Amino acid sequence: MIIVVTGMVGIDKKQYLAEVCESARKRRHEILLCNVGDLMYAESPDITPGRILDISLKRLHSLRRSIIKDIIAKTKTHEHVIVNTHATFRWRHGLFPAFDFYQMRQLNPDLFVCLIDGVEPLHCRLSREHPIRHTLKDLIVWREEEVLATQMMQQGTNENAPYYILARGLTENTTDMFYRLAFEPQRKKAYLSFPMTHVAGMDEVLAMIATFRRSMKTILTCFDPADLEEAYLPYYAEQAQKAGRKTIKVEVLGQTIQLDAAEVRQIEPDINSQIYARDFALIDQADMIISFIPELADGMPALSSGVERELQHAHEAAKQVYVIWMPKKEPSVFVTQTANKIFRSPQEALSYFETQYEYKTNKLFE
């Protein structure tokens, strides 16, 4: 199994993938992790750490090709290899590719994964660990470029190899989901759909949604939109500006950072468009959608327009559509006619998936 993992600078892929390898080792899968950046620095000790993109493009491409050539040789003697790299570079030279198709075809990966993360943790890590100057707009553009370039890499190298977009995760990382994508491809993949901004501040409803998310992840490989949540940022920025404040405070990676409110408002259209496109892409790479519809205090279903659109997209993409309907009020015909099955509780859904796909929750960490 050869896995190519991409993702923009600031995601800290190296630590994340080290955890993936450790998790796999406990399950008796030894993985050789090849961090292309570290190997390039080791090959050229004269380059100051953090300054490799300042060298000439000719030398940079030559150095990268040398490292990839060595990695290709290592794949002959190791059963499982993860290649941690980038699909694009953006530096003083502008935007340019971080791979070439000839070598990627020689490598012949079995799986492509593009890791993504939110602008808040990206901004936090880059400000703390890298000399690169950036704006929030830069981050959101770089992320989109990396996703697109990775897809082009896959299509131009081995279009039969699976390609996934996977969020790194906010409160908990997604290393178990990564492991399943790599070593348990038979496990069904689900997109989790639920209201988010529609139920902001409703603690009881949010607790129910959190339980739903955790329970589904014990059975299925899940793509969870809450693993990358940015929609709240423009709202906070708008409220700050109305109150005469120029910044907003955000809790991220165990610390409090401040973001410029005007800068956040500037990227609001980008955040919205990427949420729209990304959520549909996550549905497309899943086998099914599982939509959780809680009940509001007034007895009405918490059925947001976003959830309705996701259900319709999944139905039109011929995905399996499952709905967990909590309200006493019966679902409308627009739900019943598109759903393959409707459950009345997460427990009922969990029991169904255990039986249907012969997964047992107690085997998760064996």
Secondary structure, 3 states (H helix, E strand, C coil): CEEEEECCCCCCHHHHHHHHHHHHHHCCCCEEEEEHHHHHHHHCCCCCCCCHHHCCHHHHHHHHHHHHHHHHHHCCCCCEEEEECCCEEEECCEEEECCCHHHHHHHCCCEEEEEECCHHHHHHHHHHHCCCCCCHHHHHHHHHHHHHHHHHHHHHHCCCCCEEEEECCCCCCCHHHHHHHHHCCCCCEEEEECCCHHHCCCHHHHHHHHHHHHHHHCCCEEECHHHCCCCHHHHHHHHHHHCCCCEEEEEECCEEEEEEHHHHHHCHHHHHHHHHHHHHHHHHCCCEEEEEECECCCCCECCCHHHHHHHHHHHHCCCEEEEEECCCCCCCHHHHCCCCEEECCHHHHHHHHHHHHCCCHHHCCC
